[in-house]
Amino acid sequence: MRLGLMTLAVALIVVVGTDSRGEDKPQEAKPASSKTQWAIARAERWEKLLKKEKKSHGKRATALERALAWLANNQSDGGLWEAENYGRVLNGKPVSKDLQAEGRGHAIYDTGVTGLALTAFLVAGYDGRGAHRFDQAVRRALAHMVAIQTEDGCFGERTQKFRADGEEGSKGPLDPRAWSYTQAIVTTAIVEAYGMTGDKRWRASAQKGLHLIAKMRNPEFAWRYGERPISNDTSVSSWMALCLGTAKAINAGLDEAQKLELDAGAEQGFAAWLEKITYEGRAGYRIQGKGSVRPKMRMGEFPPAKTRAMTAAALAGRLTFLRESYKSKLVKLGVKEIAKMPPAWEYDGSIDFIYWYFGSLVMARFTDRTARLWLKALYEALLQHQMAPSEPEAIRGSWDPDGAWGREGGRVYATAVAALMLMCQTRFARR
């Protein structure tokens, strides 16, 4: 039996059938002995949590299985997930326009949402080496990512056409923003693939991605858009820190020859940026004391006062990359700020999957009542708003992209991030 998170919850979930796409014969499942230390430790955390919280964790396992099934069903033949054009083919078959799901994002985020979806499958224990159709989805996605990666490590194009709200197709001026986030997100996925398998192919790809991330960082501080853009921001920097923190955690269990090479100055630079941007535990986007970033055209709909996204993102970076003590003053103050605003699926500007995602990675590190209540609110919001099995096939198992950034990434983004949030308590080891 292959060792994966889903198999540990087999008594509580329904295993989805085999792939219907006519892909070449899948590989045989790898024995547990071939699993890396990274993969085994995560599976053990999942099993431990399942035993401890059998009923509540079982519900999350079922929701996760349904989310992954929706993602697998909506993967394009080329291996990517399309933010804008998803759902036109379902299970390898064309879908008539009247049956296609709503909730489309922008095509410039295709590579980024593919990175998020791929990470969700990997964190769930599917590494692409097994016979399960989720492994087949991972194989296709990894092959796609390696195929589009440039010699200098970039995943996809550096500048892309940005579609303003209300426009048809990917039009508008060249925009360098998407690829900075994309580089962080996809490199994280490839780093995870290497951690799960020890495969030299994924190590080579991950290393190229990490080298580019090092080139992108401003020498004295952190990251923003493009290569060394002089300015910095907490949003891009925190996605980069999550990537580097993942690589750092994986390196801890590897021999020197197997370790990924990381930017030697990144920790000091990121720490310096957080010191500059944080006041009384709250992190600003680009200016200390200012709120979190929101889409410019939707500020009225999603007021910055309704989120603690930058504080959560900065804290996730502190804990994952900088490995700060849970008892440090700034960590305690930041957690206190996040605790004041638990997740709530309310149409008053409160829905923010980016805040909830980084917040989940923070709160999952703690076991006190405050953290448990915050996570309970998160899980309730997600479970109550996942599309039910009775819904049309085009949406069942997914989430509506109702949040602040839903128009950018669409339903694929919302579902991939929701799946990752359901696994927040097993993604990283507590220290």
Sequence and secondary structure as in RCSB ss.txt:
>XXXX:A:sequence
MRLGLMTLAVALIVVVGTDSRGEDKPQEAKPASSKTQWAIARAERWEKLLKKEKKSHGKRATALERALAWLANNQ
SDGGLWEAENYGRVLNGKPVSKDLQAEGRGHAIYDTGVTGLALTAFLVAGYDGRGAHRFDQAVRRALAHMVAIQT
EDGCFGERTQKFRADGEEGSKGPLDPRAWSYTQAIVTTAIVEAYGMTGDKRWRASAQKGLHLIAKMRNPEFAWRY
GERPISNDTSVSSWMALCLGTAKAINAGLDEAQKLELDAGAEQGFAAWLEKITYEGRAGYRIQGKGSVRPKMRMG
EFPPAKTRAMTAAALAGRLTFLRESYKSKLVKLGVKEIAKMPPAWEYDGSIDFIYWYFGSLVMARFTDRTARLWL
KALYEALLQHQMAPSEPEAIRGSWDPDGAWGREGGRVYATAVAALMLMCQTRFARR
>XXXX:A:secstr
    HHHHTTTTS       S  S       GGGS HHHHHHHHHHHHHHHHTHHHHHHHHHHHHHHHHHHHHT 
 TTS   TTTTTSEETTEE  GGGS S    GGGHHHHHHHHHHHHHHTT  S SSSHHHHHHHHHHHHHHHHB 
TTS BS SSEE   TT SSS SSEESHHHHHHHHHHHHHHHHHHHHH  HHHHHHHHHHHHHHHHHS SSS   S
SSS S   HHHHHHHHHHHHHHHHHHTTS GGG     TTHHHHHHHHHHHHEETTEE SSSTT      GGGTT
TS GGG  HHHHHHHHHHHHTS   TTSHHHHHHHHHHHTS     TTTT  HHHHHHHHHHHTT  SHHHHHHH
HHHHHHHHHHB  TTS TTTTT B   STTHHHHHHHHHHHHHHHHHTHHHHS   
